[in-house]
Each structure stands twice: as structure tokens, then as C-alpha cells.
Amino acid sequence: MKLTGQIIASTMFTLLAVVANATPVPLAIDDCLKCHDEIVTDISMQGGKHSTEISCLDCHTEHPPKGANAIPACSQCHDPQEKSHYSVADCLNCHNPHHPLKIAPATGTLVKPVCITCHVNEGAQLTGYPSQHSELDCNECHLEHGQFLTCLECHESHNEVMDYADCLTCHKPHMPTLVKYPESIPSSHCTACHETEAKLLATTQTLHNELSCAFCHKTQHKVIPKCTICHGVPHTAALHNKFPSCLKCHIDAHDLHK
């Protein structure tokens, strides 16, 4: 009995020695599935390049308890020298590495400084053309990345027939005060704001009554053309010198006095 115990002890010691000196078997992707099946499914469905360009083991080169660096820094692949966005602190505030393009900024977090590191043009527009939109944080209109509120969810329409596409004909969301439009734009889009001018044009007996707003105010809001563009110099030089402003006599282009 005593001999049997010695044999068992000796065998166990030998086995432990073999295990201790054995070459560790490297991890394989199939090993990840054994415990992390939900994460593997998640990244295969929504991982983007994290799914198609790299594997689990490219990021997770170690595993607890022996591995102390099981979760790598994003900068391991996303070099801050390559792109300013990669220098933003706390990547996990917006990104989950297993579905990195499903971006969900934390509630109550100021996100504009982060957004404009990628969306440079939009940031420049908000700065270059100040408006109330410039004072908003990005996530007040973009509740999720890639999603946006339409104008009519915050603003009243100029008239009852306008839709979001009509808004974009004149306004760009990141520089809404720079109002540009094609000459074909309906005058009804203008008259909703310029009611006084619309009423005067409706009752004037001159040809201006037959023109669209954009015929005179071409391309950009607040452009006021010179009368001579259409009418040339209809009076004598002496009269034009005495009255250099046509409206001195004709009063208002929307209600011309002959």
C-alpha cells in the first residue's frame, strides 16, 4: 500500500514536470468562440474592418490570468500621427471595438470637438457662417451617428406645401444663413417671409408683377440688382446725374410709381 502511494506520487510529479516544461499551445480563433460566442457574433455582424481585416488575436495577443495586456490601446493600430481623430482621448466614449461604426456618444457629453476632427468641412461651415446652429452641439441634431433631424422637425415651414427637399433648395444645415437657390425656385417660398413685398407686387400695374422673385434677386438671398441691368439708361444723362437713385422717383421696385 505504501509502495503504491509512492508510485502515484512519483507519477504525478513526473506529469507536473512535463506540463511545466511543455511548450504552450497557441490560441486559435476557435478558442475565442468557446467562451466569447456573443462577442464573435457581434463583431462578425457589425465589426466592419475589425471583422474583415483583422482577427481577435491581432488585438488580443494575451489572455488573463497570465496576460496583463489583454485589451490593447486603440493607438496600437490607429496612429494619432496619421489622423487627428485618433488623438481624441477616451475612444470608448463613442466606439465599441466590436461594432466600431455603430457610434453612440454618451448622453450629456459635448461631442462637437470630437465630431469636427473627422467632419472638417461641416465644422468650418458652422464657424464661417455663424447661426444658432453654430451654438448647438452636434448630437442635438444627430441623435445617432449618420442620422439627422430634418429641418421641419425643429422649424416651421414657410408654407403648407414645402417639404424637407424644398428646405435644402435654399438652406444648407451647417450654414443656414447663406441662402442660395436656383432661378426656378417658386416665389411662394419667398413670399411667406416677405409678405409686404408680395402684396405690393400683387397690386402693381407694371411688368414687375409678372416676374418671379428669383428673376431679380438671382442666386443668393439679399442680392439687390441695379435697375440698369434690365432697364439700361432710360433718361437723359442730366436727369440721371441729378437723381442717381432710381427709387428717388420710382419709390419701390415692388410698387413702381411711373
C-alpha positions in Angstrom: 0.0 0.0 0.0 2.9 2.3 0.9 4.6 1.4 -2.3 1.5 2.1 -4.4 1.3 5.6 -2.8 4.9 6.3 -3.7 4.3 5.2 -7.3 1.3 7.5 -7.6 3.2 10.5 -6.1 6.1 9.8 -8.4 3.8 9.7 -11.4 2.1 12.9 -10.5 5.4 14.6 -10.0 6.6 13.5 -13.5 3.3 14.7 -15.1 3.6 18.1 -13.4 7.2 18.4 -14.6 6.2 17.5 -18.2 3.3 20.1 -18.1 5.6 22.8 -16.6 8.2 22.3 -19.3 5.7 21.8 -22.2 5.5 24.3 -25.0 2.2 26.3 -24.6 -0.3 25.6 -27.3 -1.0 28.9 -29.1 -4.5 30.3 -29.0 -6.7 29.8 -32.1 -9.8 31.7 -33.2 -11.9 28.7 -32.3 -10.7 29.1 -28.7 -12.4 32.5 -28.6 -15.7 31.1 -29.7 -15.8 28.7 -26.8 -16.3 31.5 -24.2 -17.0 34.6 -26.2 -19.6 33.4 -28.7 -21.8 36.5 -28.4 -18.9 38.9 -29.0 -17.7 36.9 -32.0 -21.2 37.0 -33.5 -21.4 40.8 -32.8 -18.1 41.6 -34.5 -18.9 39.3 -37.5 -22.2 41.2 -38.0 -21.2 44.8 -37.2 -17.4 44.8 -36.9 -16.6 46.5 -40.3 -12.8 46.3 -40.9 -12.4 44.9 -37.4 -14.1 41.8 -38.8 -12.7 41.7 -42.3 -9.2 43.0 -42.0 -8.1 41.6 -38.6 -8.8 38.7 -36.2 -9.4 38.5 -32.5 -5.8 37.5 -31.9 -4.5 40.6 -33.8 -5.9 42.8 -31.0 -6.0 40.4 -28.0 -2.4 39.0 -28.1 -2.6 37.9 -24.5 -5.3 36.4 -22.2 -5.8 36.5 -18.5 -4.7 35.4 -16.0 -1.1 35.4 -17.4 -1.6 38.1 -19.9 -1.7 41.6 -18.4 -2.4 43.4 -21.7 -5.4 41.5 -23.0 -7.2 44.7 -24.1 -4.9 46.9 -26.4 -4.9 50.6 -26.8 -6.7 51.8 -30.0 -3.5 53.6 -30.9 -1.9 50.2 -31.5 -3.5 50.4 -35.0 -5.0 53.9 -35.2 -1.9 56.0 -35.1 -2.6 59.6 -33.8 0.1 60.8 -36.3 -2.0 59.5 -39.1 -5.2 61.3 -38.3 -6.2 64.0 -35.8 -9.3 62.0 -34.8 -7.1 59.2 -33.5 -5.6 61.6 -30.9 -9.0 62.1 -29.2 -9.0 60.8 -25.6 -11.4 58.1 -24.4 -12.3 56.3 -27.7 -14.7 54.0 -25.8 -16.9 57.0 -25.1 -18.3 56.7 -28.6 -17.0 53.4 -30.0 -17.3 49.8 -29.0 -14.4 47.9 -30.6 -16.7 45.0 -31.6 -19.0 47.3 -33.6 -16.9 50.4 -34.1 -19.1 52.1 -36.7 -22.2 51.9 -34.5 -21.3 55.2 -32.8 -23.3 56.2 -29.8 -21.9 59.3 -27.9 -22.5 59.2 -24.2 -25.5 61.2 -23.1 -24.7 64.7 -21.8 -21.2 64.6 -23.4 -20.0 67.5 -25.5 -19.3 65.8 -28.8 -18.6 68.7 -31.3 -14.9 68.9 -30.6 -14.7 65.2 -31.5 -17.0 65.2 -34.5 -15.2 68.0 -36.3 -11.9 66.1 -36.2 -13.5 63.9 -38.9 -16.1 66.3 -40.3 -13.8 69.1 -41.0 -15.9 70.8 -43.7 -19.0 70.9 -41.6 -17.1 72.3 -38.7 -15.6 75.1 -40.9 -19.1 75.9 -42.2 -20.5 76.3 -38.7 -17.7 78.6 -37.8 -17.5 80.5 -41.0 -21.3 81.2 -41.2 -22.4 81.8 -37.6 -26.0 81.0 -36.8 -28.0 79.4 -34.0 -26.9 76.1 -35.4 -23.3 77.0 -34.6 -24.2 77.2 -30.9 -25.7 73.7 -30.8 -23.8 70.5 -30.1 -23.8 68.0 -32.9 -25.8 65.4 -31.1 -28.8 67.9 -30.8 -29.5 67.3 -34.5 -27.6 64.0 -35.0 -29.1 61.8 -32.3 -27.0 58.9 -33.7 -24.0 58.9 -36.0 -25.1 59.1 -39.6 -28.7 60.1 -38.6 -30.1 63.7 -38.6 -33.3 65.6 -37.9 -35.0 67.2 -40.8 -35.5 71.0 -40.8 -39.2 70.7 -40.2 -38.7 68.7 -37.0 -37.5 72.0 -35.4 -38.6 74.8 -37.8 -41.9 75.8 -39.2 -42.3 75.6 -42.9 -42.5 78.8 -45.0 -45.8 77.5 -46.4 -48.0 74.4 -46.2 -46.7 72.7 -49.3 -42.9 72.8 -48.5 -41.1 69.6 -47.6 -37.5 68.8 -46.4 -36.2 68.8 -50.0 -37.6 72.3 -50.5 -35.7 73.5 -47.4 -32.4 72.1 -48.9 -33.0 74.0 -52.1 -32.1 77.2 -50.3 -30.5 76.3 -47.0 -27.6 74.1 -46.0 -27.9 72.8 -42.4 -24.3 73.7 -41.4 -24.5 77.2 -42.9 -28.3 78.0 -42.9 -27.9 81.8 -43.2 -26.1 81.5 -46.6 -29.3 81.3 -48.7 -28.7 80.3 -52.3 -31.3 79.0 -54.8 -31.9 78.3 -58.5 -33.8 80.8 -60.6 -36.6 78.3 -60.9 -37.5 78.5 -57.2 -41.2 79.3 -56.7 -41.9 82.8 -55.5 -44.2 81.3 -52.8 -41.1 80.1 -51.0 -40.1 83.8 -50.7 -43.4 85.5 -50.1 -44.0 83.6 -46.9 -41.3 85.7 -45.2 -41.6 88.8 -47.4 -45.3 89.4 -47.1 -45.2 93.2 -47.6 -43.3 92.9 -50.9 -45.6 90.2 -52.1 -48.7 92.3 -51.5 -47.2 95.2 -53.3 -46.1 93.1 -56.3 -49.6 91.6 -56.5 -51.2 95.0 -57.0 -48.6 96.9 -59.0 -49.6 97.7 -62.6 -46.1 97.3 -64.0 -44.4 94.3 -65.6 -42.7 93.6 -62.3 -46.0 92.0 -61.3 -45.3 89.2 -63.8 -41.7 88.4 -62.7 -40.7 85.8 -60.1 -38.7 86.9 -57.1 -35.6 85.0 -58.3 -35.7 86.7 -61.7 -34.4 89.9 -60.0 -32.9 88.5 -56.8 -30.8 86.0 -58.6 -28.9 83.1 -57.0 -28.5 84.4 -53.5 -30.8 85.9 -50.8 -30.5 89.7 -50.3 -28.9 90.3 -53.7 -30.5 93.6 -54.9 -29.8 94.2 -58.6 -29.3 97.6 -60.2 -32.2 98.8 -62.3 -29.9 99.4 -65.2 -29.3 95.7 -65.6 -32.7 95.4 -67.2 -33.7 99.0 -68.0 -30.4 100.4 -69.2 -30.2 104.2 -69.0 -33.8 105.3 -70.0 -33.4 109.0 -69.2 -31.0 111.8 -70.2 -27.6 112.0 -68.6 -28.5 115.2 -66.9 -31.6 113.6 -65.2 -29.6 110.6 -64.1 -26.9 112.8 -62.7 -29.5 114.8 -60.8 -31.2 111.7 -59.5 -28.6 108.9 -59.3 -31.0 106.6 -57.4 -33.9 105.4 -59.5 -36.0 104.9 -56.4 -35.9 108.6 -55.7 -38.7 108.9 -58.2 -40.0 105.3 -58.6 -40.2 104.8 -54.9 -40.1 101.0 -54.6 -39.2 98.2 -57.1 -42.2 96.2 -55.8 -44.6 99.1 -56.2 -43.3 101.1 -59.0 -44.6 104.7 -59.5 -44.5 105.5 -63.2 
